[in-house]
Amino acid sequence: MPTPQAWDAARAAEIIERHRDGRGTLLPLLHELQEAFSWLPEAAVPLIAHALNLSNADVHGVIGFYPDFRRQPPGRHVVKLCQAEACQAMGCRALARHVTVRLGTALGETTADGRVTVEPIYCLGLCATGPSALIDGEVAGRLTPARVDALLAALA
């Protein structure tokens, strides 16, 4: 995954232009913008809407519907904790409470120092190794409070 860069309207316009004439391009466009910038700033919405002949409300509706789209910049590290049923059966809610208390944040938020964003994710397909998470895109399974503490401590 490429390193995210700071928001740049000119770079965003280049990405948007590549998707202008396609059908069904809003989702791929949003994913590419988020991959490039790590989030979708409000400034992107009118650019996208104009290029794809949509309303700002249409674009906001799609961004708001899909939980993977971020409206705020994430921390330097992103921890996605699985909250699906199989992980619930293995204690993911207690693990999420442990992580959020340890970091002093809530699910969907970033620590005050900007170091870690903790996000819920719904099913990683790792049901046999729950509770599971993605930590900076790397799979971590069979998590316990001690194991997740060690993984968090290793984040620079």
N, C-alpha and C positions, 0 to 999 in steps of 0.2 A: 504494500500500500504506500503510495507516495506521501511524503511529508506535507501536511496541510500548510498552506500559506495564508498570510493576512488577506482580509477582504480587499479585493481589487476589482472595481467596476469594469475596467477594460478587459481584464481576464475573464470575468463573468460573461461579458458580452460576447467574447469569442466562443465560449462554451455554449451559450444560448444560441448563437448563430448556427452552430453545427446541428442543432435540433429543430430549427425553425420550420422546415418544410416537411418533416415527417409526421406520420399519423401515430397517435398514442405515444407521443414523446415526452409528456410531462413527467412521468415517473423516472424514466432514464435520465432526463435532464436534471431533476432534483437530486438524484443519487450522484451524478457527476459533479454537480456544484458542491454538494456536501463533502464528497471525497476530496475535492480541491481545497476547500476552505474549512472543513470540519464542522460547519454549521451553515444555516440558511438565514442570513441577515434580512431584516425587513426591507432593506434597499433592493434586494433581489426580486421581490414580489412584483413590483410594477414592470420591471424589465422583462420578466418571464411572461407576465400577462399580455403585455404589448406584443411581444414576439410571436406568441402562440394564439393571439386573438381570443384571449380569455379575460374574464374579469379578475380583479384582485381577489375578490371573494372566492372565485373558483380555485385559485392557487392556494389561498389560505386554507380552504377546505381540505385540499389534498394533504398539505403539510400537516395540518392538525389531526387528520384521520390516522396517519401512519406514525406510530410511536418512535420509529427509528430516525425521523427527521428532527434535528435540533434547531431551536430558535435562539439559543444562546451558545456562545463558544464553550466547548468542553474544557475540562482540566487537562493537564499534561498527560494524565493517565485516565483511561476509561475502564471502569469495572462494571460489567453487565451481569447481574445476578439473575439466574433463571427463577421464575416465579410460577412455572407451569405445575400442573397437578402432580406429576410424578416427583418433581423436586419438592413440592409441598409435603408429600407423604414422607420425604426423607429429611424434613426439617429446614427447608429454605427460608421460611418466614423468620424463624429464630436466628438463623444465620444472617439474614438481612438486617435484623434489629442489632445484632452484634456488630456488623460492619458499620452501620450508620451511627451507632453510639460511639464506636472507636474513632470514627473519622469526624464526628460532630456535624453530621449532615443528614439529609433525608434522601430516600430514593428519588431520583430525578434531579438531584442538585449536585453542586460542586462545592468542595471544601473552600473555606474562606481564603486559604492561601493559593487557590487555583491549582492545586496539585492533583486532586482526584475527583472525577465525576463518577457517581454511582447511579446506574440506571437499571430499571427492571427490564428483563427480556422474557419473552414467553415462548419457551421450548427451544432448546438447542439441539434436540434430538439425542440427548445423552442420558436418557431416562435410567439406564442401568448404572450410571455413575453419579447420581444426584446425591446431594445438591451440587449443581454445576454452575460455572460462570465462564465468561470470557474476560480476560484481563489483558488489555491492550491487544485484543484480537487472538490471544492464545487461550486454548481450552484448559480449564482446570476443573477436575471432577473429584468426587468423594470429599468435598470440602467439610472441614470442621472449623470451629473457631480458631484453634491453634494453627491449623494449616493456612487459613485465610490471613491470619495475623502475619505469618511468615511471608506470604506472598505480597502483602501490602507493604511490609517493612523493606522488601527488596526493590520496591519502586523508588527510583531516584528522584 
